[in-house]
Amino acid sequence: MRQAGVLAAGGIYALDNIAPKLQVDHTNAEILAKGIHNMKDLGLDVDLKSVETNMMYFNVNHRTVFSQ
């Protein structure tokens, strides 16, 4: 635990500087998910109900991606 102060400093910095900006990330993820959802002809599927944080997942279902 000799380097615990270095790890604690990173955590304190994140709480002071990064955590307040998380809501912007959440909003941006929701905007991106809605944009992908509205472009149905691209073959991308996203479940809008699953976008609750700054993480967003989508599936690629376009015929050209899977053709061989």
C-alpha positions in Angstrom: 0.0 0.0 0.0 3.0 2.2 -0.4 1.5 3.8 -3.6 -2.1 4.2 -2.3 -1.8 8.0 -2.4 -1.2 8.0 -6.1 -4.3 5.9 -6.7 -6.3 8.0 -4.3 -5.2 11.2 -6.1 -6.6 9.8 -9.4 -9.9 9.0 -7.7 -10.2 12.4 -6.1 -9.4 14.1 -9.5 -12.1 11.9 -11.2 -14.7 12.8 -8.5 -13.9 16.5 -8.8 -13.5 16.9 -12.5 -15.0 13.9 -14.4 -18.2 12.9 -12.4 -19.9 16.3 -12.9 -19.6 15.9 -16.7 -21.2 12.4 -16.8 -24.7 13.7 -17.5 -23.4 15.2 -20.8 -22.1 11.8 -21.7 -25.4 10.2 -20.9 -27.2 12.7 -23.0 -24.9 12.3 -25.9 -25.3 8.5 -25.8 -29.0 8.9 -25.9 -28.8 11.3 -28.9 -26.5 8.9 -30.7 -28.9 5.9 -30.0 -31.9 7.8 -31.3 -30.0 8.8 -34.4 -29.0 5.2 -35.2 -32.5 4.1 -34.4 -33.9 6.6 -37.0 -31.6 5.4 -39.8 -33.3 2.0 -40.2 -32.0 1.5 -43.8 -28.4 1.2 -42.6 -29.1 -2.2 -40.9 -28.2 -1.1 -37.4 -30.5 -2.0 -34.5 -30.4 -0.3 -31.1 -32.8 -0.9 -28.2 -33.6 2.7 -27.0 -34.8 1.4 -23.6 -31.4 -0.1 -22.8 -29.6 3.3 -23.1 -29.6 4.5 -19.5 -25.9 5.5 -19.1 -23.1 6.7 -21.3 -22.8 3.3 -22.8 -24.7 2.3 -26.0 -24.8 -1.0 -27.8 -26.1 -1.8 -31.3 -26.4 -4.7 -33.6 -25.3 -4.8 -37.2 -27.9 -6.6 -39.4 -27.0 -5.4 -42.9 -27.0 -8.0 -45.6 -23.7 -6.7 -47.1 -21.9 -7.3 -43.8 -22.7 -11.0 -43.7 -22.5 -11.8 -47.5 -19.5 -13.9 -48.6 
